[in-house]
Amino acid sequence: MSLSALSRELVAKARGAHAGRAAHMVAGGHETVLSQTVLALAAGSGLAEHDAPPEATLQVLSGRIALTAGEQRWELGTGELIDIPHARHAVEALADSAFLLSVVRER
């Protein structure tokens, strides 16, 4: 599987989507401990503030995003990786972007 090709495909879908986003699970699922999903956001769109899973990372595959948690804000570009803080957080696309979300769930 090419994450680069999938990212391009999902960014194109996100640009045409009403909510400005698209996603595809690439590994795991609800019945596993680890799941990995590629999410794409059109510039200016985002994911509203939501609760954090027990453990998660976000790796930017293309574009530029902002992750906010409370008063903290991180801007990340292609190739950058961050541990998602265990706090309510939101994601905003500063440019057309795709990222790999890896989540470890409690059993």
Secondary structure, 3 states (H helix, E strand, C coil): CCHHHHHHHHHHHHHHCCCCEEEEEEEECCCCCEEEEEEEECCCCEEEEECCCCEEEEEEEECEEEEEECCEEEEEECCCEEECCCCCEEEEECCCEEEEEEEECCC
